[in-house]
Amino acid sequence: MPVKKLICLLLAFVLLLSLCACVQQAPEATTEGDTPAAGLQVGFARANITPEDSVPLGGYGNTSTRMSDGFLDYIYTSAIAISDGENTVVIIENDLTAAVSTVLSKVRKKVSEKAGIPETSIMAAVDHVHSAPDLWNTGEATLAKYSSELITIMTENALAAVEDMKPVTVTAGSAQTQDLNFVRHYVLEDGHVRGPSFGLQYNSPKVGYTHEPDRELQVISFLQEGGKEILLVNFQAHPQRATDTNYNSITADTIGAMRDHVMSKKDCEVFYVLGASGDLMSVSLISKDNVYQDYKSHGKALGDAVLGVVNGEMAPLETGSVKTLTKVYTGTVDKTENNKVAEARAIYDQWSRDNDYDAAVAAGEPYGINSPYHAKGIINKSELDDTEELSVYAFGIGELGFVFAPYEMFCENGSYIKENSPFGRTIVCTMANSSFNYIPAAAGFDYNCYEANTCRFVKGTGEELAELFVSMLAELKG
């Protein structure tokens, strides 16, 4: 056989052996989300979203008459990206009272297209500060310039978080706080329940609150290679500041004050996740003289609690592959007050004209409409279909589980999710991927609280959603 032909045969034989070896060493195919983690990577970014122009502010009263005249501190959008090398999730949090779902969906779509991440793996939520641009009541069209800028900044910031991803070590800790939140529904001496309590709680003849708040403060530390530490902070409370002065000033409220304080004491980034807090206030009880004390004092106290957890016994947290799960919940819309729509419109129109809350309450009393918010709730529900679909999300990373609930969930239902979760630690994030509304616990409907009579859904919806989230976490863990 010619030497040249022999060499060619030998080379072909070697190539065949190499291909066989590659086939034998190839890993077995796995389903999406079950790929073994090659090491967790996390990235973070923050960007300023404070508007330059005067905008209507959300959070208190008739927002159409509350225009911003400056700011006490900046408001931000923050993003954290988490990846196992195969699957990536992105969580976006904004210092806003609420954000219309159309704005959030546009951000998720843009991030998905540019980063190659499924939209169902991109969560966008707000921390519900009460002195921020009011996208919910005024709408995207009214705030067209700001909404457009916000979509661009949120998208670019989320993509920056993805670009920032680096290998991390993960630790976690928690503490039971004191005097940092309270239930805003309280029981009077005659047995009636009143709430939200607002500034009346210290001078009302109350005998107690309807239940105990969820006081757990959770902190997850992601320490990047290179030394940057990202603290994910989860707490349950309305970030609510109300004073006669600076009422029309934009502020990141107690959340901004907490971030600033922690970052002044420790070289880190802080990412805040709002827990189930539809019935909880974060106005501090540290000062008994003024329930609406300076928001920076409360933010500092919350920040000290965060630092106490971080400087205490933070334990390593087992991580693994990133697994995501999405389901659709069909809620039943409450139509029981459709017979009051005409009266509700008259009451709400009166309030919109004169901004007199007490007069609106008096006008509604003969019809069982106890506030202009209740009137607005009746109008809104009458314009909805009999059912409404809600997309709900969950993901797991080893012993760390997350659920993303639409609207404002009550702390009882959030606590139920955490207590029944199969994960070592569970973070409940509310007001995710949706507009503003409440989803109260069943007990809230029994005493006709403000949140229940403005809620879109029937009694029991909060409990059904909590059960669904628990089952989703079990499915992810299983």
Helices and strands as residue ranges (DSSP letters): H 3-25, E 41-48, G 63-65, E 76-83, E 88-94, H 101-115, G 119-121, E 122-126, H 135-142, H 144-163, E 166-176, E 182-183, E 186-188, E 193-194, G 198-200, E 206-209, E 216-224, E 229-235, H 253-265, E 269-274, E 280-281, H 295-310, E 315-316, E 322-332, G 338-340, H 341-354, H 357-364, G 365-367, H 372-382, E 387-397, E 400-404, E 408-409, H 411-420, E 425-429, E 438-439, H 442-446, H 450-454, H 461-477
